[in-house]
């Protein structure tokens, strides 16, 4: 390729006009909204991650559509722009996979990984010029993340829920019997009991026990935690992640 041809290609702004800038702006705005929702929930991937993923997906799509005009000009080469969209779907899995992790017996990050995947889809749609569909999917994201937990609580109000209580209590005072008895009286079924002795320096009062108690029932685990905290010998009580938040 001659110097004149290179200069001609550099000065060729075909496919670099307002339609492409509007597509990138739409991806920027819509994916920023999705990322803002994750940021407000203090998730591992927030505003910047979702925005960059969507913006990058939109740019890849625009490059696929307009980036090979100099090659195709006057030739019989055929390109398939849909191949880039397929590669975006595959490539975004690396980011999503890095957001999912297992802590103890809970899988976390699934919802955030799915939101990154949706951001890539919204960006791809914007790059393809499908702004109406991209806007609808963005609105649907907020319906799912904010509306579905409320609907799920209404539908499962009478369904037994599993909760994890983390309790610290003084050793040698029969506190464990009191804890299990109180949980049973409140209508909870004991599913798992794990204890760990902290040692003499665990608490100012002497030896202490860390208890992980998994219970299942229709009652409110927070109310049970309040009653347990008022039990003599109990030093602290913490309630595990609510069922509707698991996987986020």
N, C-alpha and C positions, 0 to 999 in steps of 0.2 A: 504494500500500500504506500503510495507516494505521500510526501509532506502535504501537498495540496488536498489530497483526499482526507488525511487525518484532520486538517484544519476545517474542512467542510463538515466532517462528522461532529467535531466539537462545537461547531456553531449551529448544528441542526437541533432545534428545540421542539421537534415533532414529538408529541406525547408528553410535553413538559409545560402544560398550560394550566388554566384555572380549573378544568375538570379534575386533573390529578391532584392539585393542591386542595380542592374541596374534599376529595376522597380521603386524603391524609388528615385533614382537619377533622372530618367526621370520625375517623378512627381514633384520633387523639382525644376528642371530647367524650365519645361513648365509652372507650376503654378506661379513661380517667374516672368516669362515674363508677364503673365496676370496681376499679382499684380502690376508690375512695371508700366504698362500702367495706371492703376487706381491711383497709387501713383503720377505719373506725372500730372495727372488731379486734384490732391488734393481732392480725394474723401474720404468719411468717412472710407471705408475699402480699405486698400492699399496693399503694398508689403507683409507685415508680415501676414496679415489675409488670403489673397489668398494662400500664400505659405503653411501656416499651415493647411488650409482646404484641399488642394490637397494632401499634404503629409499624413495627417491623413486618408483621404479616401483611399489612396493607401495602407497604413498599415492595415486598416480594411479589405481590400480585400485580402491581403496576409495572414492575420490571418485566414480568412475564408477558404482559399485554403489549407494552410499548418499547421494551428495551432492545429489540432486535431488528428494528426497522432498517438499519444500515446493512445488515446481513441479508435480509430478505429482498432488498431493493434490486430488482432486475434478475432475480434468481428463482429457481424452482424449489428452494428449500421450504419444507413445511414444518412448523412448530406447533406444539400442543400446549396452550397456556394452562390447561387444567392440571398438567403434571406438577406445576409449582404448588397449587393448592393441596394436592395429595401429599407432597413432601412437607408442607407446613404441618399438616395433621400428624405425620409421623415424627417430625422433629420436635414438636412441642411436648411430646411425651417425655423427653429427657428432663425438661424443667418440671413438669408435673410429677414425675417419679421422685425427684429430689425433694419435693415438699411433703411427701407421705412418709410417716415414721410411726413406729410402734413404741408406746411407752407403757410399761407394765402389761396390762391386758387390754389396752385400748389402742385402736388405730386412729391416728390424728392426721389432719391435713388433707383428707379426701375432698372436702368441699372446696378448699382453697385451690387444690390442683384442678378440680373441675372448673372453677372460675377462671383460672389461667387458660384452660382449654377453650372456654367460651370467649374470652378476650381475643384469642387468636382467630376464632371463627368470625367474630364481629369485625376485626381488622381485615380479614380476608374478604368479607362481604363488602366492606367499604371500598377496598381496592378494586373490587369487581364492579363497583357502581351500584350495588344493591343497598343503598342507604336506608330505605324504608324498612327492609327486612332486618338490617343491623340494628336500627332503632327499636324495633319490636322485640328483638332478642334481648337487648339491654334492659328494656322495661320488664320483660319476663324474668330476667335475673333478679330484679328487686322483688317481684312478686314471690318468687321461690324462696329467696333468702329471708324476707321479712314476713311474708304472709303464711307460708307453709308451716313454720314452727307454731304459730298461733292456732292454725287449723288442726295441726297434729295434737296439740294439747287438748283441744276441745273433743277430738275424736277418741283420744286415749285417756280421758280423765278417770274413767273407772277401771282402766287396765292396770294390773300390778306393775310397778316399776322397780328396777334394781338400782340400789344406791350403795356407794362405798363411803363409810365413815372412818376417819383416821383419828384415833383417840389416844391421848396420853394420860396414864393414871398411875397413882402411887402403888408400889408393890407391897404385898404382904397384908393387905387390908380387906381382901375379899371383894374388891371393886368389880372384878370381871363378872362375878355372879350377879351383881346389881345391874350392870350394863346389859347383860343378856336377858335378865328378867324384865327390865324396863322395855327393851325392844320387843320382846314377845308380847307383853301386855298391850303395847301400842298396835298390835296386829301385824307385825313384821315377822317374816320367816328368815331364820339365820341360815345363810348359804355358805359363808366362809369366815373363819376366824384365824388370823395370823398375828402372833405376838413376837415381840423382840425386846429383850431386856437391855436397857440403856446403860446400866451400871450405877455405881454410887454417885458419880458426878453428873448424872443425867439431869437432875433437878435439885434445887436447893434443899428440898425436904428429904432427900435420900434417894434410894434406888427407885427407878420408874420403868414402866412398860409402855412400849409403843404398840398399839393395837390397830390392825386393819380389819374392819368388820364390814362384810358385804351382806346386805339385807334386801329382801324383796317384799313389797306389800303395796296396798292402795293408799296408805297414809303418806303424810308429808315428812320427808326425811329431814327437812330443816327444823320442823317442830320437834322431832325426835332429838336432833342435835342440841336444841336449846334445853330440853329436859335433861339430857345426859350431862351437859355442862354444869347443871345445878346439883348433880349427884356428888355426894361427899367422896373425896379422893380422886375425882376426875380433874385433870390439870388443863386439858385443852381438847377441843373437838373440831374437826374439819369435815365438811361434806364434799364428796367427790363430784365430778363433772355431771351436769344434768344430762339425761338421755338425749334430749333434742340437740345438745351441743356436741355430742360425740361425733368424731369423724371430721370436724371442721378444721 
